[in-house]
Amino acid sequence: MTSGAALKLVGEPEDIVSQSDYIAYSKAVHDYSPAIKKLLDLSEDYVPGAERAFKAGHPAVWCQGFNYQPALLYALGVTPVAYSEMGRYSSKEDMLIAEDIYQFPVESCSMVKCTIAQWHKRLNTGTINKLLGNASSCEPFNLAFEIMRKQGYDVFNNEVSYRPPAVEGERLEQLVDFTIEQILDLAEWLTGKREVDESRLDLEIKRKNRLLIKLRRVLELRRTHPFYMKTLAIILTSNVGLNNYFGKPQAYEEAIDELLLELEKEPVNEKDLKTVIPLVWAGGTGQEFGVYEAIDQAGGALLGLRSAPFKSYREDIPPIEALARFIYDNSAAGAGVYARHVIDAEVERLKARGIILYGYIGCSFASVDREMWRRYFHQKGIACINLEGSFQTGAPTGQVLTRIKAFVEMLAA
Ligand code: SF4
């Protein structure tokens, strides 16, 4: 797709063929920024690159690809491949595979259906065959892991890690100890040894903390350069790349360093600062890239994220313990209130005009959180829009795009 054709994306969803079109378009839009183009290249090659490397002998595992998993896996010499990124290759055919072959009800979450169909298509192809689950995710995904185990994948699904809001003291210490054991079990599943090289893990924790600081700086510089990095590019860089480095830690860090240099030398455009509508994104990283395009075209700037890199790993304790404590001290510890605190802080930091709450059709779990957040922020006088979309490729519905456009235009007025 050429950049000229892509300008018709919003309002004409039939023009969109694939998520690759959006990435190609985003590269064309950012032709002034070698760093952003490199980050988009890394995103584009994440899954194919990991599968190529696996076939060439480098270990890799399908996993959530966020929270503590990437630091641990890299320390064990294994590439973490976020299975959520497979949604980009899914289509309506994938929905049918999940429904017809695996009997998933039509109304089930499209993310799970896409993922299971992608794993199905890879059966007996010699690609990555280990699945690292997380029982805290949701029941539909737990079901998917069990089905794939029966199909021949090697599955490790760790126990639920959840910290209710009031849990402190001895109970919290028990959770941390329990999680350390789980981490060692995971190491044994991956390497055959119930141990982790602490010096390698320490290096990975330091790399993560360094990148968290750099991404905070990127987000800070975006306040004065709100339109330099468009919505799709920052979502992929932050919500995906910061978690797992797209499977290529060194290349990712080099691209972030380059981006910082670009942002630091870019002059501030006072007109942009007067017209910008700062928004906070409080959803998962969907594959409906047209939603991000709609935000840009309506004049919004997605400057804050629910997954803001606000918290670093502790470096004053043994590294395995640092992983376990990070799980329970972070916004992903379970209760929706933890994530709400992050959104609240982002809204305050940016003086945001609105919040975009986004989730997938068929997800009863996240929709409850989103509704609670919507009510909370409405009571505080912050405008919110609560959107539901699908996970497989293709254009977002015209209704979703119209609602986003109307929301951003309302904030502008
Ligand atoms: S969107 Fe909801 S149902 Fe779907 S995988 Fe995520 S938590 Fe599970």
Boltz pocket constraint, residues with backbone or C-beta under 6 A from the ligand:
constraints:
  - pocket:
      binder: B
      contacts: [[A, 109], [A, 110], [A, 111], [A, 112], [A, 137], [A, 138], [A, 139], [A, 140], [A, 141], [A, 360], [A, 362], [A, 363], [A, 364], [A, 365], [A, 366]]
      max_distance: 6.0
